[in-house]
Amino acid sequence: MAHSLTEDDWKQLLKRIDIGKCTPFLGAGACHGTLPLAADIARDWADEYDCPLPYHREDLVRVAQFLAVSQRDDMRPKEELCAKLVSCDPPDFDEADEPHGVLADLPLPVYITTNYDDFMLRALAHRNRDPVREICVWNSYVAQLVEEQQLSRFGLEGGFEPTVATPVVYHLHGHFAIPESMVLTETDYVSFLVEWSKRKNMIPPRVQRAFSGASLLFVGYSLEDWSFRVLMRALVSSLEAGLRRVSVAVQLVPDKVPEEKQEHAQNYLTSYFDSLFKVSVYWGTAREFAADLARRWRRFREDGS
């Protein structure tokens, strides 16, 4: 087995959680078993709309781009995906290994997600906290909507300060309640990253501090996913040298690698992301990590170790 989190990694992570210096980052894998898999949606769309590029079939971003281009309608894939999400029931947040429920038990003020669902918000409310949903204002339509309907608690002056009692769930890639806010196609990802590089105020200052002033806990992402790598590059470039903290990413064992080479692949990916991003890897599912985290957090709170 390749290296996973060490006891020192766990100790440091729990200490950061205890003082509120940890920011969870939720990806699609956190919803595994509750929402349809992105690869399954991509294959369904590829079949339904006769995508001619076989190597795109399991890549939702590329298939969504094909759907938008072939139907001459940029909103078509977003609206179709929203229809799927609206019909899905939330998970049971009281299950001992449910990632959203476990994260909602932690005394943290900021939760960031690239998912379009509202499971994190619901989990926090289920724990009798008063969460606030914020959506990244990355395009002019969302900016106008936020201004007209006063959807943002951060506001133009950035006065809102999240707390443990009133945490913020920040949807970096949009929310299904506003399809225009969703970052889904290749064009969306490029536009999003261009805007992020051009506009220093695209991310509210308090959320930027959650990036730069805390250990990041990535749950539900793949180290092999280029969209995650690009996101990590953007995050790292926003941090000042000498101020980075060790972060943690929960990862599945690479399933497309021959069994005899899996350990070698894990070791490489672990070393690669540690050297570039100071990310320690927990090899396992989101639910396995959630159960492990919940158990260790209870012990930490009970005896401080």
Summary of the structure (lengths in Angstrom):
residues: 305
radius of gyration: 19.0
end to end distance: 25.7
largest distance: 59.8
contacts: 942
relative contact order: 0.16
helix: 49%
strand: 12%
